[in-house]
């Protein structure tokens, strides 16, 4: 999902520009207003890429602990590994 989110902004920028140029009607919704505000952010690609890299680190953790088997004894060590991995990114 996030990979797709990184690929979408150029198309969204074109759409917002077309709405501003009156080529398309203004939807006038709150979600469109939110998109208009956030698409102007020059750091949006960086924020999305950061989110993607953290999501890739969290995914194995979530897969491991979404089970009916008792996993609490392993929780501390896995959390330490995950947090260390996130801190190593910086």
LONUKE-526305 format. One record per residue (C-alpha): z, x, y; residue in one letter; residue number from 0. Coordinates in nm, 3 decimals. Layout:
N
VORO        c3        c1        c2   torfi   fimar
VORO         Z         X         Y       A     NUM
...
% end
This chain:
90
VORO        c3        c1        c2   torfi   fimar
VORO     0.000     0.000     0.000       X       0
VORO     0.090     0.274     0.246       X       1
VORO    -0.227     0.471     0.171       X       2
VORO    -0.419     0.163     0.275       X       3
VORO    -0.203     0.137     0.585       X       4
VORO    -0.310     0.486     0.687       X       5
VORO    -0.678     0.394     0.649       X       6
VORO    -0.661     0.064     0.843       X       7
VORO    -0.573     0.165     1.205       X       8
VORO    -0.926     0.270     1.313       X       9
VORO    -1.060    -0.073     1.218       X      10
VORO    -0.766    -0.248     1.382       X      11
VORO    -0.825    -0.050     1.702       X      12
VORO    -1.188    -0.169     1.704       X      13
VORO    -1.077    -0.528     1.654       X      14
VORO    -0.819    -0.510     1.934       X      15
VORO    -1.081    -0.355     2.163       X      16
VORO    -1.323    -0.636     2.074       X      17
VORO    -1.058    -0.900     2.149       X      18
VORO    -0.983    -0.730     2.481       X      19
VORO    -1.357    -0.730     2.557       X      20
VORO    -1.364    -1.106     2.481       X      21
VORO    -1.602    -1.056     2.188       X      22
VORO    -1.350    -1.231     1.962       X      23
VORO    -1.096    -1.494     2.059       X      24
VORO    -0.738    -1.381     2.117       X      25
VORO    -0.527    -1.505     1.822       X      26
VORO    -0.225    -1.536     2.050       X      27
VORO     0.024    -1.488     1.765       X      28
VORO     0.340    -1.279     1.766       X      29
VORO     0.208    -1.061     1.482       X      30
VORO    -0.107    -0.986     1.683       X      31
VORO     0.107    -0.892     1.984       X      32
VORO     0.310    -0.659     1.762       X      33
VORO    -0.007    -0.497     1.631       X      34
VORO    -0.138    -0.451     1.985       X      35
VORO     0.184    -0.277     2.088       X      36
VORO     0.202    -0.050     1.783       X      37
VORO    -0.165     0.043     1.761       X      38
VORO    -0.131     0.219     2.098       X      39
VORO     0.131     0.457     1.954       X      40
VORO    -0.030     0.803     1.924       X      41
VORO     0.225     0.896     1.655       X      42
VORO     0.138     0.602     1.428       X      43
VORO    -0.060     0.815     1.177       X      44
VORO     0.227     1.065     1.161       X      45
VORO     0.482     0.788     1.108       X      46
VORO     0.273     0.634     0.830       X      47
VORO     0.220     0.971     0.661       X      48
VORO     0.595     1.041     0.676       X      49
VORO     0.665     0.700     0.526       X      50
VORO     0.414     0.770     0.247       X      51
VORO     0.568     1.106     0.156       X      52
VORO     0.920     0.958     0.143       X      53
VORO     0.795     0.661    -0.061       X      54
VORO     0.643     0.903    -0.313       X      55
VORO     0.984     1.069    -0.350       X      56
VORO     1.168     0.738    -0.386       X      57
VORO     0.933     0.580    -0.639       X      58
VORO     1.046     0.780    -0.946       X      59
VORO     1.410     0.717    -0.854       X      60
VORO     1.349     0.343    -0.834       X      61
VORO     1.159     0.338    -1.163       X      62
VORO     1.441     0.526    -1.338       X      63
VORO     1.718     0.298    -1.217       X      64
VORO     1.543    -0.038    -1.252       X      65
VORO     1.653    -0.092    -1.609       X      66
VORO     1.907    -0.287    -1.811       X      67
VORO     2.054     0.034    -1.952       X      68
VORO     2.372     0.162    -1.789       X      69
VORO     2.252     0.435    -1.550       X      70
VORO     2.552     0.466    -1.314       X      71
VORO     2.669     0.799    -1.467       X      72
VORO     2.339     0.956    -1.362       X      73
VORO     2.326     0.801    -1.016       X      74
VORO     2.505     1.082    -0.829       X      75
VORO     2.293     1.366    -0.963       X      76
VORO     1.969     1.174    -0.907       X      77
VORO     2.069     1.081    -0.551       X      78
VORO     2.149     1.445    -0.477       X      79
VORO     1.806     1.550    -0.610       X      80
VORO     1.631     1.282    -0.409       X      81
VORO     1.812     1.358    -0.082       X      82
VORO     1.757     1.731    -0.129       X      83
VORO     1.386     1.667    -0.180       X      84
VORO     1.369     1.460     0.138       X      85
VORO     1.555     1.727     0.337       X      86
VORO     1.322     1.996     0.201       X      87
VORO     1.029     1.814     0.360       X      88
VORO     1.140     1.910     0.709       X      89
% end
